[in-house]
């Protein structure tokens, strides 16, 4: 099933939040999608076994960073367990102190409005309170590898 689902190409995101004790937390996620434009809602789905899940659950806000093609190192950095995933990565404080990463092709600052149990994952539904879309070439993940999106030659 995992291999079959891997045939669906996705963008790559890093989701960040500020834990109640003031620590910055973040993780790589490709389970991100838009839900509604009015009101502006998005969702992402961390696994229940994620070490930082309690910090995201306790945070009021989160930020989703759609990574640029040259940010594959950030995808790996935030996917690897570490005491400080932000080491060497500058951030700017966003809404509710949520750490914001530079250079993403788009970024959404969201207030968590609902969490839903979904098998071995939790669905976080967030209302977008602020967004930026600088554009650029996004990082793509397909069949277990990073890819770069290109314009289709027939279009």
N, C-alpha and C positions, 0 to 999 in steps of 0.2 A: 504494500500500500504506500509506504514512504517513497519508494522509487517512482511509482505512478504519479503521486502528487508532485514529485520533483520535476515532472515534465511541464508543470505550469510555471512559466517564467514570472518572477516577481521583482519588485524593487527591493532595496535593502535599506532598513532604517536603524537608527539608534534611538531608543526611547530613554529619556532621562527624567529624574525627579529629585526632589530634596526630601530626605527622610526627616521625620519629626525631630530627631536629635541633631539635625543640621548637616549631616553627611550628604554628599552628592552620590546618587546611585544611577546606574545606567545598564542597559543591555541591548544587544543586537536583536532585531526582530524583522521577519519578513511577513508576519501575519498582521498586516495593516491594510485597512481599506476605508474609503469614504462610506458614509451611511446616509447622510442627508445634507442638503444645502440650506434648508429652512425648517428647523434650526440647523446650524452647521454642526454636524456630528461626525466623528470618526471612531474607529475601534481598532484595538490591537489585542493580541492574545498571548500572554506569557504562560509558560508551563507551570503547573502547580509545584514542581520540584525545583524551581528557580530559587537560588539562595536569596535573591533580593526581592522576591514576591511580597513578603511582609512589609518591606519599606514602601513599595509601590501602593500596596493596599492602604497603608496609613497616610500616604501623601494626598493632599487635596488636588494637586495638579500634576500633569506630566507634559513633556514636550516630545514630539516626534520629529526627527531629522531625517529627511530623505537624502541618502548619501549620494554624493557625486562619484563619478567613475574613478577619480583619483583618491578616493577616501576608503578604499578597500582595507587599508591598514586599520582604520577606525572600526570597521566591521569586525575584524579579528580581535582587536583590542577589547571591545566591549562584549565579545562572545566568550572570552577566556576568563575563568575565575581569577580574581585578584583582589587584594585588600583595597587598592586604589586604582580603579579602572581609568581614572581621569589623569593619572600621572603623565606629565608632559603634554597635556592637552588643555590649551587655554579655554576658559568658559566665561560667559557673561551671565549675570543673574537675570532671569526672566520673571514672569508672574509667580508670586509666592516663593521666590528664590530658586525656582527651577533652573538648573544649569543649562545654558544654551551653547551649542557647538557652532563654530563658524564654518563656512564653506559648503553647507548643504545646498542642494538645488531647491529645496523647499523645507519649511519648518512650521510646525503647528504647536501653539501653546494651548493646552486644553485643561478644563476643569473636569475631573471625574464625576460623572452623573449617575453611573450605574456599573455594577460588577455582576456578571452572571457566571454561574458554574457551568462548565462545558466539558465534560469528560475529564481528560488529564490536563486541561487548560482552564484559565479564567478569561472571560471576555471583559475588557475594560472599554466602556463606552464613554467618550469624552466630548464635551461641547467645546468647540474651537472658540477661544476668546481673542486670539491674535494669530496672524499667520504672515509669513514672508515667502515669496517665490522668486528667488534670484535667477532661477533657470540654470541651464547647463546640461551636460551629459550625465544621466543617472547611472548608478551602479546597478547591475542586473544579476540575479541569481537564477541559474537554471541547471537542473540535473547535477547538483553538487558542486558547481563551479561558478565563479564570477565571470560576467560577460559585460560587454559595452554595447549599449543600444545604438543602432545605426538606422538611418532612414532607409526604407524599403526601396530598392532600385526601380520598381515599377511605378512609384508614386512621385 
